[in-house]
């Protein structure tokens, strides 16, 4: 009888752990929205947002800055 209850308890624990792991994986794949410093919002998967953020950063760094009069 102990073996039966031990096996049942083990199955329940494995089911809970696998359910938690599945929930964690699914939460990573959900689209999210990230506010940008300029007020716009990026949305999509985390990988897409990372690429959009890097592109926006590169564009901001590459834009010509107006020179001050003393330069």
C-alpha positions in Angstrom: 0.0 0.0 0.0 2.9 2.4 0.7 4.3 1.7 -2.7 1.0 2.7 -4.3 0.7 5.9 -2.4 4.4 6.7 -3.0 3.9 6.2 -6.7 0.8 8.3 -6.7 2.5 11.1 -4.8 5.4 11.0 -7.2 3.1 11.3 -10.2 1.3 14.3 -8.6 4.6 16.0 -7.9 5.8 15.4 -11.5 2.5 16.7 -12.9 2.9 19.9 -10.8 6.5 20.4 -11.9 5.8 19.9 -15.6 2.8 22.2 -15.4 5.0 24.9 -13.8 7.7 24.4 -16.5 5.1 24.7 -19.3 3.7 27.9 -17.8 7.1 29.4 -17.6 7.9 28.6 -21.3 4.6 29.9 -22.5 5.0 33.2 -20.6 8.3 33.9 -22.4 6.6 33.5 -25.8 3.7 35.9 -25.0 3.9 39.3 -26.8 4.8 42.1 -24.5 5.0 45.9 -24.8 8.0 48.0 -23.7 8.0 51.8 -23.4 10.8 53.6 -25.2 12.6 56.7 -23.9 11.1 58.8 -26.6 7.5 57.9 -25.6 6.7 55.3 -28.2 6.0 51.7 -27.3 7.5 48.6 -28.8 5.5 45.4 -28.8 6.0 41.8 -29.9 8.1 38.9 -28.7 11.1 39.7 -26.5 13.5 38.9 -29.4 11.7 41.3 -31.7 11.7 44.0 -29.1 15.4 43.6 -28.5 16.0 43.9 -32.3 13.8 47.0 -32.5 15.4 48.6 -29.5 18.9 48.0 -31.0 17.8 49.5 -34.3 16.3 52.5 -32.6 19.5 53.0 -30.6 21.7 52.8 -33.7 19.4 55.2 -35.6 19.6 57.7 -32.7 23.4 57.4 -32.5 23.7 57.8 -36.3 21.5 60.9 -36.6 23.5 64.1 -37.1 23.4 66.3 -34.0 23.1 70.1 -34.5 26.4 71.8 -33.7 26.6 74.4 -31.1 27.8 77.9 -32.2 31.2 77.5 -30.4 32.2 74.4 -32.4 
